[in-house]
Amino acid sequence: MYSEFINNVKVEATMIKNFIMNHGMHLSMFNEFSHLKLLSIAETRFASVVCMLKRFVEVKAALQHMVISDKWSIYKEDASTAQHVKEKILSDVWWGNVEYILRFTSPPIYDMIRIADTDTPCLHLIYEMWDSMIEKVKKEIYLYEGKEPNEESDLYSVIHDILIARWTKGNNPLHCLAHSLNPR
C-alpha cells in the first residue's frame, strides 16, 4: 500500500515532466515561467526520483503559473492529458504527498547514499550512517504523522523493513570492523 503510494507519486511526476518536455509549446511556456529546467535523470542513477521531486518543489510556482495561464487553455492537442496535468499541478493533496516523501527521503536517505557514492574513503562511516539514517527517517515520519516514539506507524514499519533488508543485504563484517577501528 505505502510503496504503491510512493510509486503513484513517482509515476504522476514522471508523466507531468514528460508531457511538458515532449510538447514544444508546453516546454516553451514552462521556460517562460521558470529559470530552472525540469530534470531528466536516468533511473539507473541513485535517488533519481528524489532529485526529480526536489526539482518539482523548486519549480512549483512556475508550474502553477504555467497551467493557469491563458496559453495553457489554448492548446487543444491531447486536451485530456493537459487537463490531468493541470489538475495534478494545482492539487494541494498531490503536492502534500510530494513533500511528505521528500521529508523522509531527503535528507536522511538521500544524504547517506550521496556520501557513500563518492570517491572519498567512507567505509568506516557506513555502519554509523545507516543507524543514524534509520533514526532520522523514523523521526521525520513520526513528526509528520504526529505520533509519539512508542506508537506504531504503518508507513514507518514498511520503510524500516525495506531499509533493514537493504542493510542486511549489504552489511558485512568489514563494515563492522572498519567502524570499530575508526577513532572518534
N, C-alpha and C positions, 0 to 999 in steps of 0.2 A: 504494500500500500504506500509506504513512505518513499521507497525507491521509485515507485511509479509517479509519485508527486514530483520528485526532483526531475525525473525523465520528462514529464509533461512540460515543465517549465523550460527545460533544455530544448525540446522539440519546437515549442512555440517561439522561443528566442531565435533559433536557427531558421525557422520559417520566415520570421519577420526580417531578419538580416538578409536572407537570400532573396526575398521579394523586393526589398529595396535595392540591393546591389545588382540584381539581374534585370531590372527595369530602368532604362536610361533616364526616363523622366523622373522617377522617384529618387534615383540616386542624385540627379541634378538638384532636385528640391531639397533633399537631405543636406547636400553640400552648401546650399544657401543658408540653412539654419544652424549648421554646426561647423566649427573649425576642426573638429576631430573626425576621424574616419571610423566606420564600423570595422571590426577586426574579423579576419578570416584566418583562424588558426587550425591547422590540421589536427584531427582528433588523436593522432599519434603523439602529439606534444603533450607534456604534462599540464594538467589543470586548464585545458583548453576551454572547458565550459565556464570555469570560474573567471578566466580572463575575459571571455565574451560577455558574461553577465556584469562584470565590473565596468566594462566599457558601456554597456547599455545604461547603467545607472549614471555614468558620466554624461551621456548624451540624451538623457530622459527628456529634458526640457525641449531640446531641438526636435526630438521625435514627436513630442506632443504638439509643438507649434506646427510641424510639417503636416500632421494629419488633420488639423483643424483649419488649415489654410484653404483658401478658395481653389488653389491649383489642384489640391488633392481630389476634390469632388469633381473636377473637370475630367479627370482621367477615367475613361469608360472601359478600357480593356481589362479583363479579369476583375470586374467590379466586386464580385462576391469575396474574393481573396482580399482585395483592397479594404473592403468593409470589415472583414475579420481582423486584419492587421490594425485598422483604426480602433476597433473595439478593445483589442488587447492593449494597445499603447495607452489608451485612455482609462484602462481598468485599474482602479486602486488595489483591487484584490490581487491581480497579476503582479503588479509592482511590489506589493507586500510579500508575495511568495518569493520573488527575486531577492529582495532584501533579507528575507529570512534565511534563504540558502546561503547567501554571502556572509551572514553573521557567524555561522558555524563552520564555513569552509575557508573564509578569508578574514582574518589572518591565520587562524590556527593550522589548518591542514595545508593551505597554500604556502605559507611561510616555511613549514617543515620540509615540504617537497622542494621548494626553491633552494633552500640551504643545502639539502642533500644532493641536488642536481648540479652542483658547482664542481670545479676542478680543485677546490680547496680541500685539504685533508679534513674530514669531519667524522670519520668512522667512530672515534671516541665520543662524539656528541649524540649519535643516533639513539642510543638507549634512553638517555635523559630527554631528548627531544620528543620521542614517541610518548613517553609518560606524561610530559607536560602538555603535549598536544591534545591527548585524550581528556585531560582535566580542563583545558581551555574550551574544548568542544562542549563538554558537559556544562560548564559554566554558562556559555552563550545560549545553549538550548534551554536550560533551566531558567535563566534570566528572561528570555523571550516568552517562555510559557508561564512565567510567574510561579514556579514551583520551588519548594524547599529541597535541599540536597538529599533528604531522606525519602522523598516522594518518588514515584515511578513516572517515567516519561517514555511513551511508546516510541517516539522518534529517536530519542537518545539510545534506547535499547537496540534498535536496528543499526544505528550508526556505530555504536560501541561494538556490536558483533562484527560488523564489517571491518572496523579498524583493528580489532583483536585478531581476526582471521588473517588480515594482511600482515600484521606484526608477526604472528606465528609463522606464516609462510616465509618471511624474510629474516626472521630472527635466527641468529646462530651464535655459538659460543664466542666467536671472535668479537662480536659487538659487546658482549658482557665483559670479556677480558679487556678490551680497549677502554671501556667505561671505567672499570675498576682501576686501571693503570693511569688514568687521567688525573693528574694532581690538580686540586682546586685552589 
